[in-house]
Structure formats: structure tokens, C-alpha cells
Amino acid sequence: MKPAPFHWHAPTTLAEAAALLAEYAPQDGRVLAGGQSLLPAMALRIARPPHLVDINRVAGLDLLEVVDGVLRIGAVVRHAAFLREAAPGPLGALLAAVARHIAHWPIRQRGTFCGSLCHADPAAEWPLVAAVLDAVMVAHSLRGDRRIAAAAFQRGLLDTALEPDELLRAVELPLLAADARFGFEEVSRRAGDFAQAMALAVLRRGPDGRVTEARLGLGGVEPAPRRFPQAEAMLRGAIPDAALIDAAAHSVAQAAQPMEDEGYRRALTRTVVQRALLQACA
């Protein structure tokens, strides 16, 4: 099939893009960046936006830079930008490890980090990374910038806190400490398919081996990715051994609220959390 007719707008400045969104968002106008989710939906006529605001020519939205201990990711930075370490230390290695799980090579070349967050698919990898690392989303409209914490950004299945006339101009990820260790585990039916479950663990340990900081999140199981404070509290202050890792994984599996296939997804949750923690402890 082919998309329904639409008007294409190609602003070159952020102000122009904001003005176009203010005008066309009430008519179901949409932002176009990578288009790897929107365009297939349009081709199937699931989505029929009458106006597309293409932000690929907007100056500055392609920036990927570290400023004051924060990695700032512009709205049109592609997934492929993270296949090489885009930040110093553990954060760059973490992003590179996760990027290899995203769909297939052609999609990585066009799809964008920010676009993935805006689409808010629970099976997508970047929303989990944003939730675990406490990312900050920078939304822009004619009213100016609005900063949104990751925990408040994805509100549910394909639902975010963005207003219709706002575009996600950037995402900010704090750099990880040099001694941080991470583990990422994902299960899908085939390589590149949507994740059935995935877990991200980030730990810091003291000289005595005890965990001083723990971040643990789950994606692909619930309508939105999230951290699990109870399991994180179990890890902090302890030396992680097989029994503790199993207990933390069991805690996440019990606390999770799967969207479907409850028994299977809980068992899968326990497995991916165990594996992510074992990687982080290696």
C-alpha cells in the first residue's frame, strides 16, 4: 500500500519547526526524524497524518556531544552513531552494547535515539536505557524548552508526556562513573525481532566487593520500562553472590506486571535479570 496524501514541511531552524508544529499539531501533524516507525504505519494507512514536519535539516539537531559530564543526544542522531563508543568510559560501552540489539542494520542507519523514545514501544531498547540511567528529555515548542525526567516521560504503551506541539529536541544521559559495571540481556524470537524481555543492570562496588550503587530495570514485559527499587535495595551494601542475584531476579519477576503470557514472561524476566546481574558482577 501507499500512504494517504500529506503535506511535507522541511524547516531549517528550531524556531521554524516549532512554529510549524504549533500550526499543524492540532490537525494531527507529526514530526518526521528517522521515520522507521511512522512511515511503515503510514504505508499501511494505520496512521494518516495530513502534515509531516521533517526535522532532518534543522541545524544543531544532529549533535552528539559530552558537555559538563552529560552526553547530549540530538533529535536526529541515528542508532548507528552508538555502535562506536559515543561517550567516554562505561556509558559509551553500554550504549554500544545495547545498540547491537536494535532491529536490523538498515533500521539502525535511519532510526533515531530520540524517535525511539517518542514512539514509546515497550519492546524498544533505548527507553529502558533512559529509565535506568535517569535520562532527562528536553522537549521544545513555541513556549520554549521543557525538561522531563525519564520516569515521567513514558507514561504507558506508545504514550509519552510530550504535548502534541512539542518535539523532543535532545536527550541528556549522565556519564557513568569510571568504576561502573553493566550487564544487558535481551530475549527475542529471532535476532532483530521485538524483545520479549530485557534487563539492564548497572552496579558500582567498593574495595571490599560490596555494592555501593545499584540500578536495575526491566523492559519489554510491562507497558513501559522501569526500575525496581526493592531489588536494587537488596543489592546495595551486599557482596553479590549467586544466591543474592537469584533473590533479586525473583523479586523483579514477582513485582513485574506482564502485559500478556504472565507465567512465561515472569519466568523470562527472572532469566534476563539474572544474566544482566551476572554480567555486571563479572
C-alpha positions as CSV (number, residue, x, y, z in Angstrom):
1,M,0.0,0.0,0.0
2,K,1.0,3.6,-0.2
3,P,0.5,6.4,2.3
4,A,-2.5,8.7,2.2
5,P,-1.7,12.2,0.7
6,F,0.1,14.5,3.1
7,H,2.0,17.8,3.1
8,W,5.7,17.7,3.7
9,H,7.4,20.6,5.6
10,A,11.2,20.9,5.9
11,P,12.2,23.6,8.4
12,T,15.9,24.5,8.8
13,T,15.7,26.2,12.2
14,L,14.3,25.1,15.5
15,A,12.0,28.2,15.7
16,E,10.6,27.3,12.3
17,A,10.0,23.7,13.3
18,A,8.2,24.8,16.5
19,A,6.0,27.2,14.5
20,L,5.0,24.5,12.1
21,L,4.2,22.1,14.9
22,A,2.1,24.8,16.6
23,E,0.1,25.2,13.4
24,Y,-0.3,21.6,12.3
25,A,-0.3,19.5,15.5
26,P,-4.0,20.3,16.1
27,Q,-4.6,18.7,12.7
28,D,-2.6,15.5,13.7
29,G,0.6,16.8,12.1
30,R,3.6,14.7,13.1
31,V,7.4,15.1,13.4
32,L,9.5,13.1,11.0
33,A,13.1,12.2,12.0
34,G,14.1,8.6,11.2
35,G,10.6,7.5,10.2
36,Q,11.3,3.8,10.9
37,S,8.0,3.5,12.9
38,L,5.9,6.3,11.4
39,L,6.4,5.6,7.7
40,P,5.5,1.9,7.8
41,A,2.3,2.9,9.8
42,M,1.6,5.4,7.0
43,A,2.2,2.9,4.3
44,L,-0.3,0.6,5.9
45,R,-2.7,3.6,6.4
46,I,-2.7,2.9,10.2
47,A,-1.5,6.5,10.5
48,R,-2.7,9.2,8.2
49,P,-1.1,12.5,9.3
50,P,-2.0,15.3,6.8
51,H,1.2,17.1,7.6
52,L,4.8,15.9,8.3
53,V,7.3,18.3,9.8
54,D,10.7,16.8,8.7
55,I,13.3,18.0,11.2
56,N,16.3,16.4,9.5
57,R,17.5,19.8,8.1
58,V,17.2,21.7,11.4
59,A,20.6,23.0,12.4
60,G,22.0,21.5,15.6
61,L,19.7,18.6,16.0
62,D,22.4,16.2,14.8
63,L,24.8,17.0,17.6
64,L,26.1,14.2,19.8
65,E,28.4,15.7,22.4
66,V,29.6,15.5,26.0
67,V,29.1,18.7,28.0
68,D,29.7,19.1,31.8
69,G,29.5,15.3,32.4
70,V,26.4,14.8,30.3
71,L,26.0,13.1,26.9
72,R,23.6,15.2,24.9
73,I,21.9,13.4,22.1
74,G,20.2,15.5,19.4
75,A,16.8,14.6,17.8
76,V,18.2,13.2,14.6
77,V,21.2,11.2,15.9
78,R,20.9,7.7,14.5
79,H,21.1,4.4,16.3
80,A,24.3,3.6,14.3
81,A,26.1,6.5,16.0
82,F,26.3,4.4,19.1
83,L,27.8,1.3,17.5
84,R,31.1,3.0,18.2
85,E,31.6,4.4,21.7
86,A,29.9,7.8,21.7
87,A,30.9,8.7,25.2
88,P,34.0,8.1,27.4
89,G,34.1,5.3,29.9
90,P,31.3,2.8,30.8
91,L,28.5,4.8,29.3
92,G,30.0,4.6,25.8
93,A,30.5,0.9,26.1
94,L,27.0,0.4,27.5
95,L,25.4,2.2,24.6
96,A,27.4,0.3,22.0
97,A,26.4,-3.0,23.6
98,V,22.7,-2.1,23.6
99,A,22.8,-0.6,20.0
100,R,23.8,-4.0,18.6
101,H,20.4,-5.4,19.7
102,I,18.3,-2.8,17.8
103,A,16.4,-4.3,14.9
104,H,18.5,-4.7,11.7
105,W,21.3,-2.8,10.0
106,P,19.2,-0.6,7.7
107,I,16.9,0.5,10.6
108,R,20.0,1.4,12.7
109,Q,21.2,3.7,9.9
110,R,18.0,5.8,9.7
111,G,16.2,5.3,13.1
112,T,16.9,7.8,15.8
113,F,17.5,7.6,19.6
114,C,15.0,10.3,20.3
115,G,12.5,8.9,17.9
116,S,12.6,5.6,19.7
117,L,11.8,7.3,22.9
118,C,8.9,9.3,21.3
119,H,7.4,6.1,19.8
120,A,7.5,4.6,23.4
121,D,7.4,0.9,22.3
122,P,7.9,-1.1,25.5
123,A,10.0,-3.6,23.4
124,A,12.5,-0.9,22.4
125,E,15.9,-0.8,23.9
126,W,16.6,3.0,24.3
127,P,13.5,3.6,26.6
128,L,14.9,1.1,29.1
129,V,18.4,2.7,28.9
130,A,16.8,6.1,29.6
131,A,14.8,4.8,32.5
132,V,17.7,3.1,34.2
133,L,20.2,5.9,33.7
134,D,17.7,8.7,34.8
135,A,17.9,10.5,31.4
136,V,16.4,13.9,31.0
137,M,14.3,14.7,27.9
138,V,14.4,18.2,26.5
139,A,11.1,19.0,24.8
140,H,10.7,22.2,22.7
141,S,7.8,24.2,21.5
142,L,6.9,27.9,20.9
143,R,6.8,28.1,24.7
144,G,10.5,27.2,24.9
145,D,12.2,24.2,26.4
146,R,10.7,21.8,28.9
147,R,12.8,19.3,30.8
148,I,11.1,15.9,31.6
149,A,12.6,13.2,33.8
150,A,12.7,9.8,32.3
151,A,10.5,8.3,35.0
152,A,7.7,10.7,33.9
153,F,8.3,10.7,30.2
154,Q,6.9,7.3,29.1
155,R,3.5,7.0,30.6
156,G,2.5,3.7,29.1
157,L,2.2,1.7,25.9
158,L,3.1,4.1,23.0
159,D,2.3,7.1,25.2
160,T,4.6,9.8,26.4
161,A,4.4,13.1,28.3
162,L,5.1,15.1,25.1
163,E,2.4,17.6,24.2
164,P,1.2,17.5,20.5
165,D,3.1,20.7,19.6
166,E,6.4,19.6,21.3
167,L,9.3,17.9,19.7
168,L,12.0,16.1,21.6
169,R,15.0,18.2,20.7
170,A,17.5,16.3,22.8
171,V,18.1,13.6,25.5
172,E,20.7,14.0,28.2
173,L,22.4,11.0,29.8
174,P,24.8,11.5,32.7
175,L,28.1,9.9,32.3
176,L,28.7,6.8,34.4
177,A,31.5,6.6,37.0
178,A,34.7,5.0,35.8
179,D,34.2,2.0,38.1
180,A,30.6,1.3,37.0
181,R,29.9,-2.1,35.5
182,F,26.9,-3.0,33.5
183,G,25.0,-6.0,32.1
184,F,22.4,-6.1,29.4
185,E,20.4,-9.1,28.4
186,E,17.6,-9.4,25.8
187,V,15.5,-12.3,24.6
188,S,13.6,-12.2,21.3
189,R,12.4,-15.0,19.0
190,R,14.9,-14.1,16.3
191,A,17.8,-11.6,16.1
192,G,16.3,-8.2,15.4
193,D,12.7,-9.1,16.4
194,F,10.9,-7.2,19.2
195,A,12.2,-8.0,22.6
196,Q,10.0,-10.3,24.8
197,A,12.0,-9.3,27.8
198,M,15.2,-7.4,28.5
199,A,17.1,-6.2,31.6
200,L,19.8,-3.6,32.3
201,A,21.9,-3.7,35.4
202,V,24.4,-1.0,36.4
203,L,26.5,-1.6,39.6
204,R,29.3,0.1,41.4
205,R,31.3,-1.8,44.0
206,G,33.6,-0.7,46.8
207,P,37.1,-2.1,47.5
208,D,35.6,-4.8,49.7
209,G,33.4,-6.0,46.9
210,R,30.1,-4.7,48.3
211,V,27.7,-2.9,46.0
212,T,27.6,0.8,46.6
213,E,25.2,1.7,43.9
214,A,22.7,-0.4,42.0
215,R,20.4,0.3,39.1
216,L,18.2,-2.4,37.7
217,G,15.5,-2.1,35.1
218,L,13.2,-4.3,33.0
219,G,11.8,-3.7,29.5
220,G,9.5,-5.5,27.1
221,V,7.3,-7.0,29.7
222,E,5.2,-4.2,31.1
223,P,3.7,-1.2,29.1
224,A,6.7,0.9,29.9
225,P,10.2,0.2,31.2
226,R,11.0,0.9,34.8
227,R,13.5,0.4,37.6
228,F,12.8,-1.9,40.6
229,P,13.8,-0.2,43.8
230,Q,13.2,-3.2,46.1
231,A,15.6,-5.4,44.1
232,E,18.1,-2.5,44.0
233,A,17.9,-2.2,47.8
234,M,18.6,-5.9,48.2
235,L,21.9,-5.5,46.2
236,R,23.2,-2.3,47.9
237,G,25.6,-3.0,50.8
238,A,25.9,-6.7,49.9
239,I,28.5,-8.8,48.2
240,P,26.6,-10.2,45.2
241,D,26.8,-14.0,45.1
242,A,24.6,-16.5,43.2
243,A,22.0,-16.6,46.0
244,L,21.6,-12.8,46.1
245,I,21.4,-12.5,42.4
246,D,18.8,-15.1,42.2
247,A,16.8,-13.4,45.0
248,A,17.0,-10.1,43.3
249,A,15.9,-11.6,40.0
250,H,13.0,-13.4,41.8
251,S,12.0,-10.1,43.3
252,V,11.8,-8.4,39.9
253,A,9.8,-11.3,38.4
254,Q,7.3,-11.2,41.3
255,A,6.9,-7.4,41.1
256,A,6.5,-7.2,37.3
257,Q,3.1,-6.9,35.8
258,P,3.3,-8.6,32.4
259,M,1.0,-7.4,29.6
260,E,0.5,-10.9,28.3
261,D,1.6,-14.6,28.8
262,E,2.0,-13.9,32.5
263,G,3.7,-17.1,33.6
264,Y,6.1,-17.2,30.7
265,R,7.0,-13.5,30.9
266,R,7.7,-13.8,34.7
267,A,10.0,-16.8,34.1
268,L,11.7,-14.9,31.2
269,T,12.0,-11.8,33.5
270,R,13.9,-13.8,36.1
271,T,16.2,-15.2,33.5
272,V,17.2,-11.9,31.8
273,V,17.6,-10.2,35.2
274,Q,19.9,-12.9,36.5
275,R,22.0,-12.8,33.3
276,A,22.3,-9.0,33.4
277,L,23.4,-9.0,37.0
278,L,25.9,-11.8,36.4
279,Q,27.4,-9.7,33.6
280,A,27.5,-6.6,35.8
281,C,29.3,-8.6,38.5
282,A,31.9,-10.2,36.3
